[in-house]
Amino acid sequence: MKQRNLDFSRRHFVQSLGTAAGVAAFPALAQNADVKVGFLLPLTGSFAESGQLIKMAVEMAIEEINGSGGIKSLKGAKLVAVFGNSTSVDEANTETNRMISRDKVSAIVGAYSSGATISSTVIAERNKIPYLVPNALADEITARGLKFVFKTVPHFSQYAINSGEMVMQLSGGQAKTCALVRENNFFGNVVSREFTKHIGNFNLKLLKDNVFPTNPTTFEDVIISLKRDNPDVVFASGEPSSITLLFKQLAELKYWPKMGWVGLGGGYTNPTTWSNLGKQGDGVIVINDWFPDIKLPGAKEVNERFLKRSGGKDMLGNANTTYAGVHILRAAIEKAGSVEGVAIRDALAGLDLVLGSQSFMYERVKFDNTGFMPRTTLVAAQVTGGKPKVIWPSAYQTTKAVWPVTR
């Protein structure tokens, strides 16, 4: 009797183990059903319009990926976006910690501003979570020896170098002087540093670095300074609201540089800016990594799909780069066949893509040992009728530049 009871107890114990193992297995399988990715964006505040455009692009990319079968190496696992606000460094840090500790994201994409990105990437690195940067420009992002950070957009030093190169070519070397107009924030300070460092290499003398505060109420002092210095070219950065006010006052005070005005990414790529400015924006040249009419396969089609979601706004203002970034991250997760951060990081480091959904703007995706993608390109477009048309370099050109631009 004792032996029979003992045998029953043993069988019951083994069965219980099997049942427990089965119960434990199901949550693991459920976890593999989704791959959570964190997206740090400025969803409120002064950069909210750009943040919302980027969010639309993220949702568009994820719908395409999940609609085509998800992550096939993970049995069709779906990508799930976890959004977080990044209107300040502190907020980006808080949201990064939340995404990692509470939401258990497998990767993070962000964080729009260079300051927030530089800070939050350190948190991701410490937790071994790969962090893809498709929208912040500071050279420092990939210059710190971090192994989990990958940047798909140009360094800001490239903006200074390519802007100088373009102006030198368009003017036939006749442009000799320039001035800066930029905001007193992290991005603006980077603009100042890189132009001061590089622009002289293109026979351009920087006459003055004109600084304006965040949320300016007037540009009168800046415009008076520009009138006094009378530069051949103005290089400028800012966000849509400040650019709108600036151009309104440029017209009121009857000022325009002798040869042209060059906008440096950021708000100068935001379609809202050109909608606000109307004819005042015509002739402005904008430096950016992509424009909808660029001579690259699929560019027009991707933008047309986005126009339907955005109410007619082009896929600019970092919407394009983040959309491409989601597809690059998908390729890495597919290659890794895992939701683990280290595996995805290793897959990103080993990517070499020439085909795929990201090719509408990147002809090749391959990172160097710092995590930077050196084959990123910058192009210049000139605004005509509220639309930027690519004018430089010639390989991507869709229309000829008007130079000089006089008013």
Secondary structure as a PSIPRED ss2 file (coil, helix, strand):
# PSIPRED VFORMAT (PSIPRED V4.0)

   1 M C   1.000  0.000  0.000
   2 K H   0.000  1.000  0.000
   3 Q H   0.000  1.000  0.000
   4 R H   0.000  1.000  0.000
   5 N H   0.000  1.000  0.000
   6 L H   0.000  1.000  0.000
   7 D H   0.000  1.000  0.000
   8 F H   0.000  1.000  0.000
   9 S H   0.000  1.000  0.000
  10 R H   0.000  1.000  0.000
  11 R H   0.000  1.000  0.000
  12 H H   0.000  1.000  0.000
  13 F H   0.000  1.000  0.000
  14 V H   0.000  1.000  0.000
  15 Q H   0.000  1.000  0.000
  16 S H   0.000  1.000  0.000
  17 L H   0.000  1.000  0.000
  18 G H   0.000  1.000  0.000
  19 T H   0.000  1.000  0.000
  20 A H   0.000  1.000  0.000
  21 A H   0.000  1.000  0.000
  22 G H   0.000  1.000  0.000
  23 V H   0.000  1.000  0.000
  24 A H   0.000  1.000  0.000
  25 A H   0.000  1.000  0.000
  26 F H   0.000  1.000  0.000
  27 P H   0.000  1.000  0.000
  28 A H   0.000  1.000  0.000
  29 L H   0.000  1.000  0.000
  30 A H   0.000  1.000  0.000
  31 Q H   0.000  1.000  0.000
  32 N H   0.000  1.000  0.000
  33 A C   1.000  0.000  0.000
  34 D E   0.000  0.000  1.000
  35 V E   0.000  0.000  1.000
  36 K E   0.000  0.000  1.000
  37 V E   0.000  0.000  1.000
  38 G E   0.000  0.000  1.000
  39 F E   0.000  0.000  1.000
  40 L E   0.000  0.000  1.000
  41 L E   0.000  0.000  1.000
  42 P C   1.000  0.000  0.000
  43 L C   1.000  0.000  0.000
  44 T C   1.000  0.000  0.000
  45 G H   0.000  1.000  0.000
  46 S H   0.000  1.000  0.000
  47 F H   0.000  1.000  0.000
  48 A H   0.000  1.000  0.000
  49 E H   0.000  1.000  0.000
  50 S H   0.000  1.000  0.000
  51 G H   0.000  1.000  0.000
  52 Q H   0.000  1.000  0.000
  53 L H   0.000  1.000  0.000
  54 I H   0.000  1.000  0.000
  55 K H   0.000  1.000  0.000
  56 M H   0.000  1.000  0.000
  57 A H   0.000  1.000  0.000
  58 V H   0.000  1.000  0.000
  59 E H   0.000  1.000  0.000
  60 M H   0.000  1.000  0.000
  61 A H   0.000  1.000  0.000
  62 I H   0.000  1.000  0.000
  63 E H   0.000  1.000  0.000
  64 E H   0.000  1.000  0.000
  65 I H   0.000  1.000  0.000
  66 N H   0.000  1.000  0.000
  67 G H   0.000  1.000  0.000
  68 S C   1.000  0.000  0.000
  69 G C   1.000  0.000  0.000
  70 G C   1.000  0.000  0.000
  71 I E   0.000  0.000  1.000
  72 K H   0.000  1.000  0.000
  73 S H   0.000  1.000  0.000
  74 L H   0.000  1.000  0.000
  75 K C   1.000  0.000  0.000
  76 G C   1.000  0.000  0.000
  77 A E   0.000  0.000  1.000
  78 K E   0.000  0.000  1.000
  79 L E   0.000  0.000  1.000
  80 V E   0.000  0.000  1.000
  81 A E   0.000  0.000  1.000
  82 V E   0.000  0.000  1.000
  83 F E   0.000  0.000  1.000
  84 G E   0.000  0.000  1.000
  85 N E   0.000  0.000  1.000
  86 S C   1.000  0.000  0.000
  87 T C   1.000  0.000  0.000
  88 S C   1.000  0.000  0.000
  89 V H   0.000  1.000  0.000
  90 D H   0.000  1.000  0.000
  91 E H   0.000  1.000  0.000
  92 A H   0.000  1.000  0.000
  93 N H   0.000  1.000  0.000
  94 T H   0.000  1.000  0.000
  95 E H   0.000  1.000  0.000
  96 T H   0.000  1.000  0.000
  97 N H   0.000  1.000  0.000
  98 R H   0.000  1.000  0.000
  99 M H   0.000  1.000  0.000
 100 I H   0.000  1.000  0.000
 101 S H   0.000  1.000  0.000
 102 R C   1.000  0.000  0.000
 103 D C   1.000  0.000  0.000
 104 K C   1.000  0.000  0.000
 105 V C   1.000  0.000  0.000
 106 S C   1.000  0.000  0.000
 107 A E   0.000  0.000  1.000
 108 I E   0.000  0.000  1.000
 109 V E   0.000  0.000  1.000
 110 G C   1.000  0.000  0.000
 111 A C   1.000  0.000  0.000
 112 Y C   1.000  0.000  0.000
 113 S C   1.000  0.000  0.000
 114 S H   0.000  1.000  0.000
 115 G H   0.000  1.000  0.000
 116 A H   0.000  1.000  0.000
 117 T H   0.000  1.000  0.000
 118 I H   0.000  1.000  0.000
 119 S H   0.000  1.000  0.000
 120 S H   0.000  1.000  0.000
 121 T H   0.000  1.000  0.000
 122 V H   0.000  1.000  0.000
 123 I H   0.000  1.000  0.000
 124 A H   0.000  1.000  0.000
 125 E H   0.000  1.000  0.000
 126 R H   0.000  1.000  0.000
 127 N C   1.000  0.000  0.000
 128 K C   1.000  0.000  0.000
 129 I C   1.000  0.000  0.000
 130 P C   1.000  0.000  0.000
 131 Y E   0.000  0.000  1.000
 132 L E   0.000  0.000  1.000
 133 V E   0.000  0.000  1.000
 134 P C   1.000  0.000  0.000
 135 N C   1.000  0.000  0.000
 136 A C   1.000  0.000  0.000
 137 L C   1.000  0.000  0.000
 138 A C   1.000  0.000  0.000
 139 D H   0.000  1.000  0.000
 140 E H   0.000  1.000  0.000
 141 I H   0.000  1.000  0.000
 142 T H   0.000  1.000  0.000
 143 A C   1.000  0.000  0.000
 144 R C   1.000  0.000  0.000
 145 G C   1.000  0.000  0.000
 146 L C   1.000  0.000  0.000
 147 K C   1.000  0.000  0.000
 148 F C   1.000  0.000  0.000
 149 V E   0.000  0.000  1.000
 150 F E   0.000  0.000  1.000
 151 K E   0.000  0.000  1.000
 152 T C   1.000  0.000  0.000
 153 V C   1.000  0.000  0.000
 154 P C   1.000  0.000  0.000
 155 H C   1.000  0.000  0.000
 156 F H   0.000  1.000  0.000
 157 S H   0.000  1.000  0.000
 158 Q H   0.000  1.000  0.000
 159 Y H   0.000  1.000  0.000
 160 A H   0.000  1.000  0.000
 161 I H   0.000  1.000  0.000
 162 N H   0.000  1.000  0.000
 163 S H   0.000  1.000  0.000
 164 G H   0.000  1.000  0.000
 165 E H   0.000  1.000  0.000
 166 M H   0.000  1.000  0.000
 167 V H   0.000  1.000  0.000
 168 M H   0.000  1.000  0.000
 169 Q H   0.000  1.000  0.000
 170 L H   0.000  1.000  0.000
 171 S H   0.000  1.000  0.000
 172 G C   1.000  0.000  0.000
 173 G C   1.000  0.000  0.000
 174 Q C   1.000  0.000  0.000
 175 A C   1.000  0.000  0.000
 176 K C   1.000  0.000  0.000
 177 T E   0.000  0.000  1.000
 178 C E   0.000  0.000  1.000
 179 A E   0.000  0.000  1.000
 180 L E   0.000  0.000  1.000
 181 V E   0.000  0.000  1.000
 182 R E   0.000  0.000  1.000
 183 E E   0.000  0.000  1.000
 184 N C   1.000  0.000  0.000
 185 N C   1.000  0.000  0.000
 186 F H   0.000  1.000  0.000
 187 F H   0.000  1.000  0.000
 188 G H   0.000  1.000  0.000
 189 N H   0.000  1.000  0.000
 190 V H   0.000  1.000  0.000
 191 V H   0.000  1.000  0.000
 192 S H   0.000  1.000  0.000
 193 R H   0.000  1.000  0.000
 194 E H   0.000  1.000  0.000
 195 F H   0.000  1.000  0.000
 196 T H   0.000  1.000  0.000
 197 K H   0.000  1.000  0.000
 198 H H   0.000  1.000  0.000
 199 I H   0.000  1.000  0.000
 200 G H   0.000  1.000  0.000
 201 N H   0.000  1.000  0.000
 202 F H   0.000  1.000  0.000
 203 N C   1.000  0.000  0.000
 204 L C   1.000  0.000  0.000
 205 K E   0.000  0.000  1.000
 206 L E   0.000  0.000  1.000
 207 L E   0.000  0.000  1.000
 208 K E   0.000  0.000  1.000
 209 D E   0.000  0.000  1.000
 210 N E   0.000  0.000  1.000
 211 V E   0.000  0.000  1.000
 212 F E   0.000  0.000  1.000
 213 P C   1.000  0.000  0.000
 214 T C   1.000  0.000  0.000
 215 N C   1.000  0.000  0.000
 216 P C   1.000  0.000  0.000
 217 T C   1.000  0.000  0.000
 218 T C   1.000  0.000  0.000
 219 F C   1.000  0.000  0.000
 220 E H   0.000  1.000  0.000
 221 D H   0.000  1.000  0.000
 222 V H   0.000  1.000  0.000
 223 I H   0.000  1.000  0.000
 224 I H   0.000  1.000  0.000
 225 S H   0.000  1.000  0.000
 226 L H   0.000  1.000  0.000
 227 K H   0.000  1.000  0.000
 228 R H   0.000  1.000  0.000
 229 D H   0.000  1.000  0.000
 230 N C   1.000  0.000  0.000
 231 P C   1.000  0.000  0.000
 232 D C   1.000  0.000  0.000
 233 V E   0.000  0.000  1.000
 234 V E   0.000  0.000  1.000
 235 F E   0.000  0.000  1.000
 236 A E   0.000  0.000  1.000
 237 S C   1.000  0.000  0.000
 238 G C   1.000  0.000  0.000
 239 E C   1.000  0.000  0.000
 240 P H   0.000  1.000  0.000
 241 S H   0.000  1.000  0.000
 242 S H   0.000  1.000  0.000
 243 I H   0.000  1.000  0.000
 244 T H   0.000  1.000  0.000
 245 L H   0.000  1.000  0.000
 246 L H   0.000  1.000  0.000
 247 F H   0.000  1.000  0.000
 248 K H   0.000  1.000  0.000
 249 Q H   0.000  1.000  0.000
 250 L H   0.000  1.000  0.000
 251 A H   0.000  1.000  0.000
 252 E H   0.000  1.000  0.000
 253 L C   1.000  0.000  0.000
 254 K C   1.000  0.000  0.000
 255 Y C   1.000  0.000  0.000
 256 W C   1.000  0.000  0.000
 257 P C   1.000  0.000  0.000
 258 K C   1.000  0.000  0.000
 259 M C   1.000  0.000  0.000
 260 G E   0.000  0.000  1.000
 261 W E   0.000  0.000  1.000
 262 V E   0.000  0.000  1.000
 263 G E   0.000  0.000  1.000
 264 L E   0.000  0.000  1.000
 265 G C   1.000  0.000  0.000
 266 G H   0.000  1.000  0.000
 267 G H   0.000  1.000  0.000
 268 Y H   0.000  1.000  0.000
 269 T H   0.000  1.000  0.000
 270 N C   1.000  0.000  0.000
 271 P H   0.000  1.000  0.000
 272 T H   0.000  1.000  0.000
 273 T H   0.000  1.000  0.000
 274 W H   0.000  1.000  0.000
 275 S H   0.000  1.000  0.000
 276 N H   0.000  1.000  0.000
 277 L H   0.000  1.000  0.000
 278 G H   0.000  1.000  0.000
 279 K H   0.000  1.000  0.000
 280 Q H   0.000  1.000  0.000
 281 G H   0.000  1.000  0.000
 282 D C   1.000  0.000  0.000
 283 G C   1.000  0.000  0.000
 284 V C   1.000  0.000  0.000
 285 I E   0.000  0.000  1.000
 286 V E   0.000  0.000  1.000
 287 I E   0.000  0.000  1.000
 288 N E   0.000  0.000  1.000
 289 D C   1.000  0.000  0.000
 290 W C   1.000  0.000  0.000
 291 F C   1.000  0.000  0.000
 292 P C   1.000  0.000  0.000
 293 D C   1.000  0.000  0.000
 294 I C   1.000  0.000  0.000
 295 K C   1.000  0.000  0.000
 296 L C   1.000  0.000  0.000
 297 P C   1.000  0.000  0.000
 298 G C   1.000  0.000  0.000
 299 A H   0.000  1.000  0.000
 300 K H   0.000  1.000  0.000
 301 E H   0.000  1.000  0.000
 302 V H   0.000  1.000  0.000
 303 N H   0.000  1.000  0.000
 304 E H   0.000  1.000  0.000
 305 R H   0.000  1.000  0.000
 306 F H   0.000  1.000  0.000
 307 L H   0.000  1.000  0.000
 308 K H   0.000  1.000  0.000
 309 R H   0.000  1.000  0.000
 310 S H   0.000  1.000  0.000
 311 G C   1.000  0.000  0.000
 312 G C   1.000  0.000  0.000
 313 K C   1.000  0.000  0.000
 314 D C   1.000  0.000  0.000
 315 M C   1.000  0.000  0.000
 316 L C   1.000  0.000  0.000
 317 G C   1.000  0.000  0.000
 318 N C   1.000  0.000  0.000
 319 A H   0.000  1.000  0.000
 320 N H   0.000  1.000  0.000
 321 T H   0.000  1.000  0.000
 322 T H   0.000  1.000  0.000
 323 Y H   0.000  1.000  0.000
 324 A H   0.000  1.000  0.000
 325 G H   0.000  1.000  0.000
 326 V H   0.000  1.000  0.000
 327 H H   0.000  1.000  0.000
 328 I H   0.000  1.000  0.000
 329 L H   0.000  1.000  0.000
 330 R H   0.000  1.000  0.000
 331 A H   0.000  1.000  0.000
 332 A H   0.000  1.000  0.000
 333 I H   0.000  1.000  0.000
 334 E H   0.000  1.000  0.000
 335 K H   0.000  1.000  0.000
 336 A H   0.000  1.000  0.000
 337 G C   1.000  0.000  0.000
 338 S C   1.000  0.000  0.000
 339 V C   1.000  0.000  0.000
 340 E C   1.000  0.000  0.000
 341 G H   0.000  1.000  0.000
 342 V H   0.000  1.000  0.000
 343 A H   0.000  1.000  0.000
 344 I H   0.000  1.000  0.000
 345 R H   0.000  1.000  0.000
 346 D H   0.000  1.000  0.000
 347 A H   0.000  1.000  0.000
 348 L H   0.000  1.000  0.000
 349 A H   0.000  1.000  0.000
 350 G C   1.000  0.000  0.000
 351 L C   1.000  0.000  0.000
 352 D C   1.000  0.000  0.000
 353 L E   0.000  0.000  1.000
 354 V C   1.000  0.000  0.000
 355 L C   1.000  0.000  0.000
 356 G C   1.000  0.000  0.000
 357 S H   0.000  1.000  0.000
 358 Q H   0.000  1.000  0.000
 359 S H   0.000  1.000  0.000
 360 F H   0.000  1.000  0.000
 361 M C   1.000  0.000  0.000
 362 Y C   1.000  0.000  0.000
 363 E C   1.000  0.000  0.000
 364 R C   1.000  0.000  0.000
 365 V E   0.000  0.000  1.000
 366 K C   1.000  0.000  0.000
 367 F C   1.000  0.000  0.000
 368 D C   1.000  0.000  0.000
 369 N C   1.000  0.000  0.000
 370 T C   1.000  0.000  0.000
 371 G C   1.000  0.000  0.000
 372 F E   0.000  0.000  1.000
 373 M C   1.000  0.000  0.000
 374 P C   1.000  0.000  0.000
 375 R C   1.000  0.000  0.000
 376 T C   1.000  0.000  0.000
 377 T C   1.000  0.000  0.000
 378 L C   1.000  0.000  0.000
 379 V E   0.000  0.000  1.000
 380 A E   0.000  0.000  1.000
 381 A E   0.000  0.000  1.000
 382 Q E   0.000  0.000  1.000
 383 V E   0.000  0.000  1.000
 384 T E   0.000  0.000  1.000
 385 G C   1.000  0.000  0.000
 386 G C   1.000  0.000  0.000
 387 K E   0.000  0.000  1.000
 388 P E   0.000  0.000  1.000
 389 K E   0.000  0.000  1.000
 390 V E   0.000  0.000  1.000
 391 I E   0.000  0.000  1.000
 392 W E   0.000  0.000  1.000
 393 P C   1.000  0.000  0.000
 394 S H   0.000  1.000  0.000
 395 A H   0.000  1.000  0.000
 396 Y H   0.000  1.000  0.000
 397 Q C   1.000  0.000  0.000
 398 T C   1.000  0.000  0.000
 399 T C   1.000  0.000  0.000
 400 K C   1.000  0.000  0.000
 401 A C   1.000  0.000  0.000
 402 V C   1.000  0.000  0.000
 403 W C   1.000  0.000  0.000
 404 P C   1.000  0.000  0.000
 405 V C   1.000  0.000  0.000
 406 T C   1.000  0.000  0.000
 407 R C   1.000  0.000  0.000
